[in-house]
Amino acid sequence: GFVCIVLATILFSLMEVTLKGVSAHFHPFQLNFTRFLIGGLVLLPFALRALRRRPPDAPKLDGAALAKIAGLGFVGVFVSMTFYQLSVMHTDASVVAILFSSNPLFVMLLAALLLGEAIHRHNVVALVLELLGIVVIVSPWNMQLDPYGVLFVMIAVLAFALYGVLGKKEGAKFGVFVTTCFGFLFGSVEMMLVALLTHVPAIAALLQQTPLQDYADIPFFSGYSLAILPAFLFVCIGVTGIGYVAYFMAMECTSAGAASLVFFFKPVLAPILALLLLQEAIPGNRIAGIVIILIASLI
């Protein structure tokens, strides 16, 4: 279990760094649907094993359940990961990693609002500190970051938190491997269908007249080369596929609380990796924000 926690922490901490490295070669929409399609296929054997092990009286994975999981895929992959990829393109990988690691606390807040789950005094203190850490990192009084990058990552965080909260019921019925695997596959197919629509001449012409002109004729196969292939496969299979497998196996072998250590260490490890691999500086306000977010996570 703890080996899986270490592996998931390293792979998740490399996510923004590797995405930053390959994003220049691919359309952001193309990169997203490809990596989640491949990631979903990597998870598929584990999901099928989980389905085979279910007792006969367990809830059936019928059409209604699949429709709900497809909706989860839309929120968690289509919406959240589209804005996540855009944020990686617009701001430092370390900033995206740190801010996205605040996701568990937004899950707590949305669970209280939407599911009526109890929220305690220490939860409120943690949420206030989390928001303070975000403000310190963004430093609106001396803004050095691309505001669009910050906006995109916060939309991604909120959408992913919503995905987590809405997925709790389906996850309890079918298990996290099943809901995540099929959510990935449905979300990637939904993105591919939208990408196909952008090749319709009338829709492409309309998009070219708007600020979304880069989303006309979204490519499916451009950007691939032998030089970029190892990094691309690492993003799809390593980070997205094996990373999630390790995270969920850590949950199975230990507990959800122990597995959440991934999001405790990621804000520290990801900026260090971004410094080493991308030469991204870690200014003082970012270090202060990391410390505040770590305190919030500990609380």
C-alpha positions as CSV (number, residue, x, y, z in Angstrom):
1,G,0.0,0.0,0.0
2,F,2.7,2.5,0.9
3,V,4.8,1.5,-2.1
4,C,1.7,2.5,-4.2
5,I,1.4,5.8,-2.3
6,V,5.1,6.6,-3.1
7,L,4.6,5.6,-6.8
8,A,1.4,7.6,-7.1
9,T,3.0,10.7,-5.5
10,I,5.9,10.6,-7.9
11,L,3.8,10.1,-11.0
12,F,1.2,12.7,-10.0
13,S,3.9,15.1,-9.2
14,L,5.4,14.6,-12.6
15,M,2.0,15.2,-14.3
16,E,2.2,19.0,-14.8
17,V,5.9,18.8,-15.7
18,T,5.4,16.2,-18.4
19,L,2.3,17.8,-19.8
20,K,4.2,21.1,-20.0
21,G,6.9,19.3,-22.0
22,V,4.6,17.7,-24.6
23,S,1.8,20.3,-24.8
24,A,3.6,22.3,-27.4
25,H,3.4,19.4,-29.8
26,F,-0.3,18.7,-29.5
27,H,-3.6,20.5,-29.6
28,P,-4.8,20.6,-25.9
29,F,-8.1,19.0,-26.7
30,Q,-6.3,16.2,-28.7
31,L,-3.8,15.6,-25.9
32,N,-6.7,15.3,-23.4
33,F,-8.9,12.9,-25.1
34,T,-5.9,10.7,-26.2
35,R,-4.4,10.4,-22.7
36,F,-7.7,9.6,-21.0
37,L,-8.6,7.1,-23.6
38,I,-5.3,5.3,-23.2
39,G,-5.5,5.8,-19.4
40,G,-9.0,4.3,-19.3
41,L,-7.8,1.3,-21.4
42,V,-5.0,0.8,-18.8
43,L,-7.5,0.8,-16.0
44,L,-10.0,-1.5,-17.9
45,P,-8.5,-4.9,-16.7
46,F,-8.7,-3.7,-13.1
47,A,-12.3,-2.5,-13.6
48,L,-13.4,-5.8,-15.2
49,R,-11.7,-7.8,-12.4
50,A,-13.7,-5.7,-9.9
51,L,-16.9,-6.3,-11.7
52,R,-16.3,-10.1,-11.8
53,R,-15.7,-10.2,-8.1
54,R,-18.9,-8.4,-7.2
55,P,-21.5,-10.5,-5.3
56,P,-24.7,-11.6,-7.3
57,D,-27.0,-9.3,-5.3
58,A,-24.8,-6.2,-6.0
59,P,-26.3,-3.3,-8.0
60,K,-26.1,-3.9,-11.8
61,L,-24.0,-1.8,-14.1
62,D,-27.0,-1.2,-16.4
63,G,-27.8,1.6,-18.9
64,A,-28.9,4.0,-16.2
65,A,-25.7,3.5,-14.2
66,L,-23.6,3.9,-17.3
67,A,-25.4,7.1,-18.2
68,K,-24.6,8.6,-14.7
69,I,-20.9,7.5,-15.2
70,A,-20.9,9.2,-18.6
71,G,-22.1,12.4,-16.9
72,L,-19.3,12.0,-14.4
73,G,-16.9,11.6,-17.3
74,F,-18.2,14.9,-18.8
75,V,-17.6,16.8,-15.6
76,G,-14.3,15.2,-14.6
77,V,-12.6,14.7,-17.9
78,F,-14.3,16.9,-20.5
79,V,-14.7,20.0,-18.3
80,S,-12.1,19.7,-15.6
81,M,-9.2,18.3,-17.6
82,T,-9.8,20.7,-20.6
83,F,-9.3,23.6,-18.3
84,Y,-6.5,21.8,-16.5
85,Q,-4.6,21.4,-19.8
86,L,-5.2,25.0,-20.7
87,S,-3.9,26.1,-17.3
88,V,-0.7,24.1,-17.9
89,M,-0.2,26.0,-21.2
90,H,-0.8,29.4,-19.6
91,T,1.2,29.3,-16.4
92,D,4.0,27.5,-14.5
93,A,3.6,23.7,-14.1
94,S,4.5,24.1,-10.4
95,V,1.6,26.6,-9.9
96,V,-0.9,24.3,-11.5
97,A,0.4,21.4,-9.4
98,I,0.1,23.3,-6.1
99,L,-3.3,24.8,-6.8
100,F,-4.7,21.5,-8.1
101,S,-3.6,19.8,-4.9
102,S,-6.2,21.9,-3.0
103,N,-8.8,19.7,-4.6
104,P,-9.6,17.6,-1.4
105,L,-10.7,20.6,0.6
106,F,-13.1,21.8,-2.2
107,V,-14.4,18.2,-2.2
108,M,-15.1,18.6,1.5
109,L,-16.9,21.9,1.0
110,L,-19.0,20.7,-2.0
111,A,-19.9,17.5,-0.1
112,A,-21.2,19.6,2.8
113,L,-23.3,21.8,0.4
114,L,-24.6,19.0,-2.0
115,L,-24.6,15.9,0.2
116,G,-25.2,17.4,3.6
117,E,-22.1,15.9,5.0
118,A,-20.9,17.2,8.3
119,I,-18.3,20.0,8.3
120,H,-16.4,20.6,11.5
121,R,-14.6,23.6,12.9
122,H,-11.2,22.3,11.9
123,N,-12.5,21.8,8.3
124,V,-13.4,25.5,8.2
125,V,-10.0,26.5,9.5
126,A,-8.3,24.3,6.9
127,L,-10.5,25.7,4.1
128,V,-9.7,29.3,5.2
129,L,-5.9,28.5,5.2
130,E,-6.2,26.7,1.9
131,L,-7.7,29.8,0.3
132,L,-5.1,32.0,2.0
133,G,-2.4,29.8,0.5
134,I,-3.9,30.2,-2.9
135,V,-4.1,34.0,-2.5
136,V,-0.4,34.1,-1.4
137,I,0.7,32.1,-4.4
138,V,-1.4,34.2,-6.9
139,S,-0.4,37.4,-5.1
140,P,-3.1,39.6,-6.8
141,W,-1.4,42.7,-5.3
142,N,1.7,42.0,-7.4
143,M,0.4,39.7,-10.1
144,Q,3.3,37.9,-11.9
145,L,1.2,34.9,-13.1
146,D,-0.9,34.8,-16.2
147,P,-4.5,35.5,-14.9
148,Y,-6.0,33.1,-17.4
149,G,-3.8,30.3,-16.2
150,V,-4.9,30.9,-12.6
151,L,-8.6,31.1,-13.7
152,F,-8.4,27.9,-15.7
153,V,-6.8,25.9,-12.9
154,M,-9.3,27.0,-10.4
155,I,-12.2,26.1,-12.8
156,A,-10.4,22.7,-13.2
157,V,-10.1,22.2,-9.4
158,L,-13.8,23.1,-8.8
159,A,-15.0,20.8,-11.6
160,F,-12.8,18.0,-10.4
161,A,-14.1,18.4,-6.9
162,L,-17.7,18.3,-8.2
163,Y,-16.8,15.2,-10.1
164,G,-15.5,13.6,-6.9
165,V,-18.6,14.5,-4.9
166,L,-21.1,13.5,-7.6
167,G,-19.1,10.2,-8.1
168,K,-19.3,9.2,-4.4
169,K,-22.6,7.4,-4.8
170,E,-21.6,5.5,-8.0
171,G,-18.2,4.8,-6.5
172,A,-19.8,3.2,-3.4
173,K,-22.0,1.1,-5.7
174,F,-19.4,-0.1,-8.2
175,G,-16.0,0.7,-6.8
176,V,-13.5,3.4,-7.7
177,F,-11.8,1.4,-10.5
178,V,-15.1,0.9,-12.3
179,T,-16.3,4.4,-12.0
180,T,-13.0,6.0,-12.9
181,C,-12.2,3.6,-15.8
182,F,-15.6,4.1,-17.5
183,G,-15.6,7.8,-16.6
184,F,-12.3,8.2,-18.4
185,L,-13.5,6.2,-21.4
186,F,-16.8,8.0,-21.7
187,G,-15.2,11.4,-21.1
188,S,-12.6,10.8,-23.8
189,V,-15.2,9.6,-26.3
190,E,-17.3,12.7,-25.6
191,M,-14.3,14.8,-26.3
192,M,-13.6,12.9,-29.6
193,L,-17.2,13.5,-30.7
194,V,-16.9,17.2,-30.1
195,A,-13.6,17.2,-32.0
196,L,-15.3,15.5,-34.9
197,L,-18.0,18.2,-34.9
198,T,-15.3,20.9,-35.4
199,H,-14.5,19.3,-38.8
200,V,-18.0,20.1,-40.0
201,P,-17.4,23.0,-42.4
202,A,-20.2,25.2,-41.1
203,I,-19.1,24.7,-37.4
204,A,-15.4,25.2,-38.3
205,A,-16.3,28.4,-40.2
206,L,-18.3,29.7,-37.2
207,L,-15.5,28.9,-34.7
208,Q,-13.0,30.7,-36.9
209,Q,-15.0,33.9,-36.5
210,T,-14.7,33.7,-32.7
211,P,-12.0,33.7,-30.0
212,L,-12.2,29.9,-30.2
213,Q,-10.7,29.8,-33.7
214,D,-7.9,27.4,-32.4
215,Y,-10.7,24.9,-31.8
216,A,-11.8,24.7,-35.5
217,D,-10.7,21.4,-37.1
218,I,-9.2,19.9,-33.9
219,P,-6.6,17.4,-35.1
220,F,-6.6,13.7,-34.2
221,F,-3.2,12.5,-35.4
222,S,-0.9,15.6,-35.7
223,G,2.2,16.2,-33.5
224,Y,3.4,12.6,-33.3
225,S,7.0,11.8,-33.9
226,L,9.6,9.3,-32.7
227,A,11.3,12.1,-30.7
228,I,8.1,13.0,-28.7
229,L,6.7,9.4,-28.5
230,P,8.4,8.3,-25.2
231,A,7.3,11.4,-23.3
232,F,3.8,11.2,-24.8
233,L,3.5,7.5,-23.8
234,F,4.7,8.3,-20.3
235,V,1.9,10.9,-20.0
236,C,-0.7,8.5,-21.2
237,I,0.4,5.2,-19.7
238,G,2.7,6.2,-16.8
239,V,1.1,9.3,-15.3
240,T,-2.6,8.8,-16.3
241,G,-2.8,5.0,-16.3
242,I,-0.3,3.6,-13.8
243,G,-0.6,6.7,-11.6
244,Y,-4.3,6.2,-11.1
245,V,-3.9,2.4,-10.7
246,A,-1.3,3.0,-7.9
247,Y,-3.5,5.6,-6.2
248,F,-6.5,3.3,-6.2
249,M,-4.5,0.3,-5.1
250,A,-3.1,2.4,-2.3
251,M,-6.7,3.1,-1.2
252,E,-7.5,-0.7,-1.3
253,C,-4.4,-1.7,0.6
254,T,-4.4,1.1,3.2
255,S,-7.3,3.6,3.5
256,A,-8.6,6.7,1.7
257,G,-7.0,8.8,4.4
258,A,-3.6,7.2,3.9
259,A,-3.9,7.5,0.1
260,S,-4.7,11.2,0.5
261,L,-1.0,11.6,1.5
262,V,-0.4,11.9,-2.2
263,F,-2.0,15.3,-2.2
264,F,-0.1,16.3,0.9
265,F,3.4,15.6,-0.7
266,K,2.6,16.7,-4.3
267,P,2.7,20.5,-3.6
268,V,6.2,20.0,-2.2
269,L,7.6,17.5,-4.8
270,A,6.0,19.0,-8.0
271,P,7.7,22.4,-7.7
272,I,11.1,20.7,-7.0
273,L,10.7,18.6,-10.1
274,A,9.6,21.6,-12.1
275,L,12.8,23.4,-10.9
276,L,15.0,20.5,-11.8
277,L,13.4,19.5,-15.2
278,L,11.9,22.8,-16.4
279,Q,14.2,25.3,-14.6
280,E,11.1,27.0,-13.1
281,A,12.0,29.3,-10.3
282,I,10.3,28.9,-6.9
283,P,9.8,32.5,-5.6
284,G,9.3,33.3,-1.9
285,N,5.5,33.8,-2.1
286,R,5.2,30.3,-3.7
287,I,7.2,28.7,-0.9
288,A,5.0,30.6,1.7
289,G,1.8,29.4,-0.1
290,I,3.1,25.8,-0.2
291,V,3.7,25.9,3.6
292,I,0.2,27.4,4.3
293,I,-1.4,24.7,2.1
294,L,0.5,21.9,3.8
295,I,-0.7,23.2,7.2
296,A,-4.2,23.2,5.8
297,S,-3.8,19.7,4.5
298,L,-2.4,18.5,7.9
299,I,-5.4,20.1,9.8
